[in-house]
Amino acid sequence: MGNIFSGSEIVEIGIQIEVNGRDFYSSLAKRALSPKAAKIFNFLAGEEERHILIFQKILEKVEKYEPQGLDADEYYAYMSSLAKEYVFTQKDIGAGLAAKIKSDKEAADVGISHEKDSIIFYEGMRKTIPEYAQGVISELIQQEEEHLKQLLNLKKGL
């Protein structure tokens, strides 16, 4: 069985996740009913944009890196499964998903789900990229965890 993804393809999926997240949060900010929600969604859209640039820099260096010490076929199958299950890996889904949301509370719930799924995916990604980039991914995971906290606090306040 050949690899389903290479390390660079997984980073490209990370970029797609962040693009969809940016589009999702930008759309939510425009539709938010409360100023507090709009402020948080605008902040999160900016964070997603920053993450896109970080992943693009990683992608420039990763190329066709093969992870060491893993059963690569099995691991890539796992990452493929994660990517297929995670709605934000689908191209151009962010703004369309935001358009279907009817309230700030529902928006916070979807954002919470997005951040959790991103954390899970990036935890897996960390194992497929070179050691020099793993610290960057760890930092992104910490930022996603902070975004999750912000959304949970927003939800409590609505």
C-alpha positions as CSV (number, residue, x, y, z in Angstrom):
1,M,0.0,0.0,0.0
2,G,1.5,3.4,-1.0
3,N,1.3,6.5,1.1
4,I,-2.1,8.2,1.0
5,F,-0.5,11.6,1.9
6,S,3.0,12.9,2.1
7,G,4.1,15.3,4.8
8,S,3.7,18.2,2.4
9,E,0.2,17.2,1.5
10,I,-0.8,17.1,5.1
11,V,0.6,20.7,5.5
12,E,-1.4,21.7,2.4
13,I,-4.5,20.3,4.2
14,G,-3.6,22.4,7.2
15,I,-3.5,25.5,4.9
16,Q,-7.0,24.5,3.6
17,I,-8.3,24.2,7.2
18,E,-7.0,27.7,8.0
19,V,-8.4,29.2,4.8
20,N,-11.8,27.8,5.6
21,G,-11.5,29.0,9.2
22,R,-10.6,32.5,8.0
23,D,-13.6,32.6,5.6
24,F,-15.9,31.1,8.3
25,Y,-14.9,33.6,11.0
26,S,-14.9,36.6,8.6
27,S,-18.4,35.7,7.5
28,L,-19.5,35.3,11.1
29,A,-18.1,38.6,12.1
30,K,-20.2,40.3,9.5
31,R,-23.4,38.5,10.6
32,A,-22.8,38.6,14.4
33,L,-25.6,40.0,16.4
34,S,-23.5,41.0,19.4
35,P,-20.5,43.4,19.2
36,K,-18.6,41.0,21.5
37,A,-19.1,38.1,19.1
38,A,-18.2,40.2,16.1
39,K,-14.9,41.3,17.9
40,I,-14.0,37.7,18.7
41,F,-14.8,36.4,15.2
42,N,-12.8,39.2,13.6
43,F,-9.8,38.4,15.9
44,L,-10.1,34.7,15.0
45,A,-10.2,35.4,11.3
46,G,-7.0,37.4,11.6
47,E,-5.4,34.5,13.6
48,E,-6.4,32.0,10.8
49,E,-4.8,34.3,8.2
50,R,-1.6,34.4,10.3
51,H,-1.6,30.6,10.5
52,I,-2.0,30.3,6.7
53,L,1.3,32.2,6.3
54,I,3.0,30.0,8.9
55,F,1.9,26.8,7.1
56,Q,3.1,28.2,3.8
57,K,6.5,28.8,5.3
58,I,6.6,25.2,6.6
59,L,5.4,23.9,3.2
60,E,8.3,25.6,1.5
61,K,10.7,23.4,3.6
62,V,8.8,20.2,4.0
63,E,8.7,19.0,0.4
64,K,8.5,15.2,0.3
65,Y,9.7,14.5,3.9
66,E,8.9,11.0,5.1
67,P,8.2,10.6,8.8
68,Q,10.7,8.4,10.7
69,G,9.8,5.7,13.2
70,L,6.2,5.3,12.0
71,D,4.4,2.7,10.0
72,A,3.9,5.3,7.3
73,D,1.2,3.5,5.4
74,E,-0.9,3.0,8.5
75,Y,-0.3,6.5,9.7
76,Y,-1.1,8.2,6.4
77,A,-4.3,6.1,6.3
78,Y,-5.2,7.5,9.8
79,M,-4.5,11.1,8.6
80,S,-6.6,10.5,5.5
81,S,-9.4,9.3,7.6
82,L,-9.2,12.4,9.8
83,A,-9.1,14.7,6.8
84,K,-12.2,13.0,5.2
85,E,-14.2,13.4,8.5
86,Y,-13.2,17.0,9.1
87,V,-15.5,19.3,7.2
88,F,-13.0,22.2,7.2
89,T,-10.6,20.3,4.9
90,Q,-13.2,20.6,2.1
91,K,-12.4,23.4,-0.3
92,D,-14.4,26.7,0.0
93,I,-16.7,25.5,2.8
94,G,-16.1,28.2,5.4
95,A,-18.2,31.0,4.2
96,G,-21.0,28.7,3.0
97,L,-21.2,27.1,6.5
98,A,-21.3,30.5,8.2
99,A,-24.2,31.5,6.0
100,K,-26.3,28.7,7.4
101,I,-25.8,29.7,11.0
102,K,-28.7,31.5,12.7
103,S,-27.3,32.7,16.0
104,D,-24.1,33.8,17.7
105,K,-24.5,30.8,20.1
106,E,-24.7,28.4,17.1
107,A,-21.7,30.2,15.6
108,A,-19.7,29.7,18.8
109,D,-20.7,26.0,18.8
110,V,-19.5,25.4,15.3
111,G,-16.3,27.4,16.0
112,I,-15.7,25.2,19.1
113,S,-16.1,22.1,17.0
114,H,-13.7,23.6,14.3
115,E,-11.0,24.4,16.9
116,K,-11.3,21.0,18.5
117,D,-11.0,19.3,15.1
118,S,-8.0,21.5,14.2
119,I,-6.2,20.6,17.3
120,I,-6.7,16.8,16.7
121,F,-5.5,17.2,13.1
122,Y,-2.5,19.3,14.0
123,E,-1.5,16.8,16.7
124,G,-1.4,14.2,14.0
125,M,0.3,16.5,11.6
126,R,3.1,17.1,14.1
127,K,4.2,13.4,13.6
128,T,4.5,13.8,9.8
129,I,6.8,16.8,9.5
130,P,10.5,17.3,10.2
131,E,11.6,18.0,13.7
132,Y,12.5,21.6,13.0
133,A,8.8,22.4,12.2
134,Q,7.3,20.5,15.0
135,G,7.8,23.4,17.5
136,V,5.9,25.7,15.1
137,I,3.0,23.2,15.0
138,S,3.1,22.9,18.8
139,E,2.8,26.7,19.0
140,L,-0.1,26.6,16.6
141,I,-1.9,24.0,18.7
142,Q,-1.5,26.2,21.7
143,Q,-3.0,29.1,19.8
144,E,-5.9,26.9,18.7
145,E,-6.4,25.9,22.3
146,E,-6.6,29.5,23.3
147,H,-9.1,30.1,20.5
148,L,-11.2,27.3,21.9
149,K,-11.2,28.9,25.3
150,Q,-12.3,32.2,23.8
151,L,-15.2,30.6,22.0
152,L,-16.2,28.7,25.1
153,N,-16.2,32.0,27.1
154,L,-18.2,33.7,24.3
155,K,-20.8,30.9,24.4
156,K,-21.1,31.2,28.2
157,G,-21.7,35.0,27.8
158,L,-24.4,34.7,25.2
